[in-house]
């Protein structure tokens, strides 16, 4: 029983994962982290999985980051263990084999924004606010923020945001390309599902290969990245979906992909 995470299966292989601690701003307690990690492990084994939407319960918070009330009662060893759990769980989001959309429905600070940065695409309600605010608490981002944010917005901008612990509204975050769209709060989940359906309409194995190629290629030099792309491309050549795509193009119809 996942008491702090809700998993709902939508149509076409789309799954919605909701952080479900609305009374605590969906903060990352140890129980929520364990629940989320368990849910992610189950999702990655689903053969028909095509896209995942990650959001928070309610309309005020996507995720407030680490549960500071819980952390206040921890000793140093427990803090270290929890920090590792946060990092491992956020990396598990990034390592899902299919595209992941963060639907940022409210505040996303510290670990909450780090969680969103591990997603492939981020959209937010126009009431959302976000930032890596850890330096204002005497620490630094410890869930991947110092590494993922520079890869998204560039080193200089990431340094400015982390050094100042600045809190951004959604339009500013879009201008900085942290998020790709700003949506009316009442339409956020509908838009996330629309985007997921657009993704899920494409060949599942091609989507997985594209994500692997992009993610692995970004961590290396161009020459190696191009080889990774070729290797990932090769995995799609023998698929039935590739032949279906060619047939559909020739016959001027929409392809029907089965993930094989």
N, C-alpha and C positions, 0 to 999 in steps of 0.2 A: 504494500500500500504506500503510494507516494503522497504523503500528507501535505508537502510543501511545493509540489510540482504537479500541474495538471497536463495530461497529454490527450489530445483529441485528434482523431484521424478524420481528415477532410476527404474530398473527392480527389481522384487522379494521383494518388500516392503522396498527397500533401499532408503534413502533420503539423499541428499547432502545439507548441510547448509553452505553457504559461507558468511563470514564477508566481506562487500562490501564497504569499505572506502579506496580504494587503494591509493588515494592521501594523506591520513593521516595515512598511515601504518596500516590501519584497527584498529586504536585506539578505545578504549571503550568510546565513547561519550555517553551522556545520551540518545540521539535519537537511537543510535545503540543498547544500552542496552535494551531500551523499545522494539525495533523491534525484537531483539533476544528473549526476554522473551515471546513476543506474539507468535513468531514462535514456540517456544518450547511448549507452552501451547496447540497450535493446533496439534503439532506432537504427543504429548502423548495421544491424544484422538483418533488417527487413529487405527482402529482395525487390520489393515494388516501391521502395522509398524514392521519391523524386525531388522533393523540396521540403524544407522545414522553416516554419515561422516561429520566432522566439519573441515573447512579449511578457508584460507583467500584468498582474491582476489589478483591477481598478483603473482610475483615470488620473492618479496623482504621481505614481512612481513606476518607472520601468524596473529600476533596481537602485537602491540607495548605496550600494557597495557593501563592504564588510559590515557585519553586525557588531557595532562598536560596544553596545551594552554587553553582549556576550563576551567580547574580547577583553573587556575590563576585568573580568574574573579569571582570566587565563594567566598561567605562568609563562615564562619565556619559551620553554619547550613547546607548550601547547600553541603559542602564537606561531612558532616556526612550522609546526605540523599543519595548522590551519592555513597559513600562507601557501604552503605546498599544495594543499587540497584545492585552494582557490585557483592557483596556477594550472594544476592538472585538469581541473574541470573546465576552465576557460579554453585550454588547449584542446580538450575533447570536443568542444563546440567547433573550433576551427578545423579539427580533423574529421568531422563528419564528411563522408564522401560525396554528399550532394550539396547543392547551393542552400545557404541558410540566410534568411532575411530577418533582421532585427526590426521589429515594430516598436519603436520607442514611444511609449504612451504617456510618459511623464518624466520625472527627474531621473537622471542617470549620472551619478557621481562616483568617482573613484573606481572601485571594482565593478560597479554597474556599467560605466562607460567602457571599461576594459572588456567586459563581457560582450558588449555590442561591437567593439572593434574586432573581435574574433569572428564575427559574422561576415558573410560575403557582401551583403548589401544592407544599408541602414536607411530606414525612413522614420520620420518622427512626427508627432502631433505638433501643432503650432504653439502648444502650451509647454512643450518639453524644454527642460534645461539640462545642461550636461557639462562635465569638466573633469579633469584629473586634478583633484584638489588635495592630494596627499601631502604636499610640502607645507600646507597650512596646518597640518596635524603633526608635523615633525618627522614625517616619513617620506618615502617616495612610492610611486606606483609599483606594486609588486606582483601584479597579475598580467604582466606583459605590456603594460601601457608605454613604457619607455622604448619598447621595440616596435610595437605595431603602429602607434600614432605617427612616428617619423616616416614610416613606410607609406602612410596614407596622405599626410599633409606636407611632408618634407621636414628635414631636420631643424631648420631655423624656427619654423612655426611651432613645431612640437616642443622645442626647448622653451619658447616664450610661454606657451600654454601651461607647461608643467612647472616652470620656475615661478610663474605668477599665481598658480592655482586658480586661474580664471574660470569663471562660470559663464557659459555661453547660452544664449537663447537659440531656438531652432533655426531661425533665418541666418544668424551668424555662423552656426555650425554648417549649414548648407553652403554658405559662401566660402567656407574653408574646406569644403568637400569632405567633411567628416560624415555627413549624411547626404543622401542624393535627392531627397524630396521632403517637403513640409506639407503636412496634410491636416485637414480639419479633424479634431479628435473623434468626432462621430463617424468619420469615414476611414480612419486609420486602418482598422483590421480588414475592412472591405478592400481597401487599396492593396494591402499586403497580400491578401488572398488572390486578388486579380493579378498581381505581379507573379505570385507563385504559380498560378495557372498558366500564365504566359511561358514561364520557364518549363513547367511540367509537360507542356505540349511538345517539347523537343525530345530528341532521342536520349533516354536515360543514361546509356553507356557513354554517349558523347558528352553529356553534361559532366559525368564523373571524370572522364578523361580531361576535359577542359579545365576543371577545377584543379586536378592534380598537376597539370602542366603549368598553370598560372602560379599556384602556390609554391611548387618546387622550383620553378624557374626564377621567381623573385628573390630567392635566397642564394643565387649564384651569378656567375658572369654570363654575358650574352651568348657566347659560344656554347657553353654547357647548357644554358637554357634552351637554345635552339635544338640541341640533341634531345633534351627531355621532351620537347614538343613533338619531335619526330617519333620518339618511342611511344608517346601517348597516342599519336595519330595512328600508328600501326595497330594499336589495340582495337580500333574501330573498323578496320578494313574487312575483317572476316565476319562482321556481324550481319544478322538478317535486317536489322534496322537500317543499315547503310543501303542495302538493296531496296528496302521499302522506300527510303527517301528518294532514291533515283527513280523508282517506278512512279511514285506519286508526282514527282516533278514532270516526268514524261507524260503522264496521264492528266496533268493539270487538276489534281485533287489534293486534299490535305492528307498528309501521311498519318498512318496509324502505327505508332511505335510500341513495341512490346518489351523492350529491354533485353533483347537477345540477338 
